[in-house]
């Protein structure tokens, strides 16, 4: 049996977008994104630029915070050429979205 990546991805996208946090990220213009190796994030393209924002759990590997230990959001801006800005942390979705908006304003 072969692994159907797109079925997995579509299922994970639906699940992630249906959570309280997911609905808030989607409402703020983010989309569920696979960063590779099974790792996921929330991505928002910065209009008219080669930059995008990524929000992940503090370990950089998941679109959702750990529930069994303290965790915070990690917010970073990345360019298509591989450049990135210093990342910021946020304890709540509100913090993460505020930091993302601040970073976007500096780039846009």
Residue pairs with C-beta under 8 A, 6 or more apart in sequence:
9 34
12 32
12 34
12 40
13 32
16 22
16 32
16 40
16 63
16 64
17 23
17 26
17 32
19 64
21 64
21 65
21 93
22 32
22 63
24 93
24 97
25 42
25 55
25 93
25 97
28 44
28 97
28 100
29 44
30 42
30 43
30 44
30 53
30 55
31 42
31 43
31 44
32 40
32 42
32 43
32 63
33 40
33 41
33 42
33 43
33 54
33 63
34 40
35 41
35 54
35 56
39 56
39 60
39 61
39 62
40 56
40 61
40 62
40 63
41 54
41 55
41 56
41 62
41 63
42 54
42 55
42 56
42 63
43 52
43 53
43 54
44 52
44 53
44 100
44 104
45 51
45 52
46 52
46 53
46 77
46 104
46 107
46 108
47 108
48 108
49 107
49 108
50 79
50 80
50 81
51 77
51 78
51 79
51 80
51 107
52 77
52 78
53 75
53 76
53 77
53 78
53 100
53 103
53 104
54 75
54 76
54 77
54 78
55 63
55 73
55 74
55 75
55 96
55 100
56 62
56 63
56 73
56 74
57 63
57 64
57 65
57 66
57 71
57 72
57 73
57 74
58 65
58 71
58 72
58 73
58 74
58 89
59 66
59 71
59 74
60 74
65 71
65 72
65 73
72 89
72 90
72 91
73 89
73 90
73 91
73 92
73 93
73 95
73 96
74 87
74 88
74 89
75 87
75 88
75 89
75 90
75 96
75 99
75 100
75 103
76 84
76 85
76 86
76 87
76 88
76 103
77 84
77 85
77 103
77 104
77 107
78 84
78 85
85 103
85 106
85 107
88 99
88 103
89 95
89 99
90 96
90 98
90 99
